[in-house]
Amino acid sequence: MSKRFPLLAALTIATLMSSAQNIQKGDYGYLYCHMSDKGQWTAFAVSRDGYHYEDILDGNPIMNAKEHARIEGGQRDAYICRSWNGKGYVMVTTDMNNAMTKQLGKQNDWDNYGIDLLTSKDLIHWESVSFDYRKGVSIFSNPEAESVYKDWSTINRVWAPQIFWDPNYVWENGEKGGYMIYYSMWNRAEEKYDRMYYSYADKSFTRLTQPKLLFDWGYATIDADINLLADGKYHMLIKKEGGKPGIYTATSDHLTYGWGEPIEDDYVSFEGKKKCEGSSAFQLIGDKTWRVAYIQYSDRPKHYRICKADENLRNFHDPVDIEGVTAPQHGSFMRLTKKEYKRLLKWSAQQEKK
């Protein structure tokens, strides 16, 4: 057995490396990248321990939302991770401004029509492209592919996109590697509820394929968060809007298909009747177990919580409030190097002096 163990470990590592996953780098601290509950913008906060944070720019926008969210001028649900080669950063946001329903001529405060893809080399300066799904298949890199909708002009939700690097995705020209962007959509004219879809973005993070259905459990689902665990399976946290509402988990052997029904007896249940969403799982440096963050949005004031889970992303327990963040909301977490951490603090200090 002792001779087999190193071989088994090597095979496990090789399997994980060939699977879809986002690069994890940095052992100094954490970046919390989130939608601000003060407005329709993206904010940063940094932490050494994953629980106690310090705002960057006092919790104010880290970029101009109107410049980068070209559809509605608002950024929500920010998700950040490292670029595929580890040399930069990519971010996705929901292009939405529910404070401007009348000005934008929307039917509903919670309607929106697209997402924004952003890239950066230093976490400070950002470039972006916006995708307005109402324009139909012409905005996608494969307009000739089979479409999930007959009429894209009636789409009314494109919510909470997230990113997962997939080295095995093959483009039509034979190039390998793409970012799986997964999100919920709803077209009231053609479907009964929000369902999870996915597209692929290229390495430049500027081209996007037509959406495909990820799964349909027969009721509304939003705010998915996928992670690859040591068991070689993909584990997803997701908010069930239908059935018995709450934040649940599901697993699959494959990233884009095979998602089984949620585990009904192991979910974020300890908040009672309080409504929770926007879950984001991350691991503390050197710890095999998980932390799961989420917004408890039915509270007044709202509470952004972080609970513990075991190494299998099960057995949720011990929730506490995040500390030190101004107006925390739906967001994501990324480990930082000391250089990155200090750069953000220096930038924040310089801006405060102006």
N, C-alpha and C positions, 0 to 999 in steps of 0.2 A: 504493500500500500504506500509506503514512504517513497518508493521510486515512481509510483504512478502519480502522486499528488502534484509534483512540479509540472508534469506533462498536462494533467487535467487543468491546472491553473492557467498554463500557457494557452491551452485551447480555449478556455473560457474568455481570457483576455482577447484573443484573436477574434473570437466570435463577436464580442462586444464592439471591437474596433471596426469590424466590417458592417455593423448594424448602424441604423440611423441614430444619431445623437448629437447634441450640441457640445461644443468644446468647453471643458471646465478648466479654468486656469486662474491662479492667484491664491495665496494663502495668508493674505494680510487683513482682508476685511470684505465687506459686502456693499453692493449698490442696490438700493431700493428705487426702482424707476416706476413712477406711478402717475395716474391721473390725479390732479388736485381736486379736492372736494370744494375748493374755493372758486373754481372756475373751470373752463374748458381747455386746460393745458396740461403739459407733461412736466413733472417735477422730479428732482433727484434728492436722495438722502443717503448718507454713508454711515457705516457701523463697523466696529471692530468685533462685536460678538453676535450680531444677527438679531438682536432684540432692542438695543439702545442706539438710536440714530441721531445724526446731526444733519439738518437741512443744508442743501446747497442752494445758494442765492436766496436764503430765507424762505424757501418753499415756493418761490416765484418761478415763472416759466424758464426752462433751460433753452428754449428756442421760441421763435415767433410762430404761434399756432396758425395765424392767418396766412402766413407765407407757405407753410408746409401742408396744411389741410385745405386744399383748394376747392373742396366741394361746399363745406359749411363753415370753415374757419375755426373748427374746434377739434381738439385731440382728446380721445378717451381711451382707457384700457391699455395703456402702454406696455408692450412686451419687448424686452431687450435681451440679446445674447451676442456672443462673439461671432464674427464672420467665419466662414467655412475653413479658412486657412489660418485663423488666429491672428490676423494682422489688422483687424478693424472690428467694427461693431455694426449690427443691423438691428432695426427696430420696426415694429408695426404698431399702428394705432387705428382705432375706429374714427373715421372722419365724421364727426357728429357734433352738433351744437344744439342741445335741447332747450337752451335759453333763448333761442331765436326762431321759434316755431312759426310765428306769424310773419316775421320778416322774410323767412325762407319759403313761405307758402306751403308748409308741411301739414299733412292731415293730423299728425299726432306728435307730441313731444318726443316720443321715443322712436320715431321713424328716422332712418338715415339711408344712405345710398352707396357707400363705398368705404375703402380703406386707404391708408397711406403707408408706403414702404420707404424707409429711411436708412441712410448709411453714414458712417462717420469713421474717421481715422484716429480721433482723439477724445471722443465722448463730448466734445464741446461744439465743434462745427459740424453741421448736418446738411446733407443733400437729400432730396426726396422726389418721389413720383406719387401721384394720386390716381386712383382707379375709380371712376364713377360708373357703377354697374348698370345704371339706367341706359347707358349708351349701347349696351348689348355686346355681342361677340367681337366687335371691331376693336375693343380695348385689349383683347387677349392675344397671346402669341400664336394660338392655334384656332382661329375663327372658324375653320372648316370642320372642327370636331363636333361630335354630337352634343347638343346643348341641353342643359337641365331644365331650361325654361323656354316656353314659346314666345313670351313677350317680356323682355327685360325692363321695359319702361315702367312696369307696375311693381317692381321690387320695392320693399319698404323697410328691410332690415339687412344690414351686413355688419355683424357684431363681433367684437372681442377676438381679433385675429391673433394667432400665436405662431411661433416658428419652430421647425424641427429640421435640422440638416440631415439629408438623406444621400449618402455617397453612392447609392446603388441606382438612383433614378437615371434613366437614359432619355436624352432628348432626341428629337427626330434626326438631328445631324450626327448622332452617335456619341455626342459628348456626355460624360457621366457626371452626376452630382447636381442636386438641386435642393432648394429650401422648400420643404412642405409648409405651406401656410394653411392653417386650419381655422375655421370660424363658423359661426352660425349664420344662416340666411333665412329670410321669410319673404315670400311673394304671395301676398294675400289672395291675389286673383287665381293662383294656381296650386296652393298648398294650404293645409289647415293650421300649421304651427311651425315654429322655428325648428330647423333641422341642421345637423352638422355637415359641413362640406369641406373640401380641401382643394387647393390649387398648388402649383409648383412655381417658384420664382427661380430665375437663373442666378449664376454666381455674381453678376453685376447688381442684382437685386432691383432690376428695372423692368423685367419682363415677367408676365404672369400667365399661366395657362387657364383655360376654362375650368370652372369648378366641377367637381364630381362629388356625389353623395358619399359621405364617410360611413354613416349608419342611420337607421331610422327605427326607433324603439316604439313608435306609435304614440308619442307625446312629445311636447316641446322640451328641448335641451339646449343649454347655452353654456358659455364660459368653460370650455374644455381646457385642460392642462395635462400634457402628455410627457411622461418621463420613461427612460429606459432604465430598468433596475438590474441588479446583479443576477437575477434569475433568468435573464435573457428575454423577458417579456416586456411589452410596453404597458405601462400602467397609466390610466387616465382618471383624473379628478374631473367631475362635471356636475353642473347644477341641473337637477331635474325640476322642470317647471310643472310637469304633469306627474300623474301617479302620486306617490307620497313625496312631496317636495323636500329638497335638501341637497347637500353636497355629497355625492357618492363616488365610488370607484368602479372601474371596469378594466379588463385586461384583454390583450390580444398578442398573438405570436407575430403579427404583421402590423406594420404601421398604418396602412391605408385600408385594411379590411380585416374581418374576423373578430370585430369587437363584440364580446359577449354582453349579456344583460348585466346591469349594475349589481353589486353585492348588496343585498337588501338588509343584512343584519350587521353591517359594519360601515358606518358613515358618520359624518359630523352631526351627531344627534344631541350633544350635551348643551346646546344653546336653547333648548326647549322650543317654544313657538316663534322665536326670533328668526327673522329671515336673513339668510346668508348667501353670498355669491362671490364670484371673482376669485376663486381659489388659485394659489400659486405655491407649488412645492419646491423646497430647496434643502440641501444638506449643509450642515455646519462643517467647517473645515476639520478634517480628521475624524468625522463621525459618520458611521454607516446608517444611522437612523435619519429620519426626515422631520422637517418642520413644514407645516401647512399654514399659509397665511390666507385670510379672507376678510371681506367686509361684512359686518353685521349691520345691514343698512336699515333695518326697521327700528333701531334704537334712535332716540333723540336725546343727546347727540349720538351720532353714529360711532361705532367702535370697530377699529381695524384690529383683528385678532391673529395671533400666531399660536398654533397648538402643536403638540408632538405626535409623531407616528413612528411605528417601528420600521425596521429596514425593508420590510415588504410593503410599505405605505399602507399599513393597516393599524387597527387599534388606536384610534385618535383619542388624545387625552391632554389634560393640563393646558387649557387655553389661557393666554394672557394678552393684554393690550400691547401693541407696539408702542415704543416710547421715543419721544423727541422729534416726531414728524408732524409738521403742520398740515392739517387736512389730508390725512392718508386715505387713499381709495384704491380701487382695482389697479393692480400693477404686477411687477415681477422682480425677481432677485437675481443678481449676478455676482459671483466672487470677483474680488479685485486684487491686483498686485499692489505692493507698497507704492510704486511709482504712479500708478493710476489713482490711488487713493489720495496721495499728496497733491497730484495735479488738480484734482477736482476741488480740494480744499483751498489751494492757492488761487485758482480761478474765482472761486466764490468770494474770497477775501478781497481780491483785486476789484471785483465788481461792486462790492459794498463800499469801497473807498471812493468810487466815482459819484 
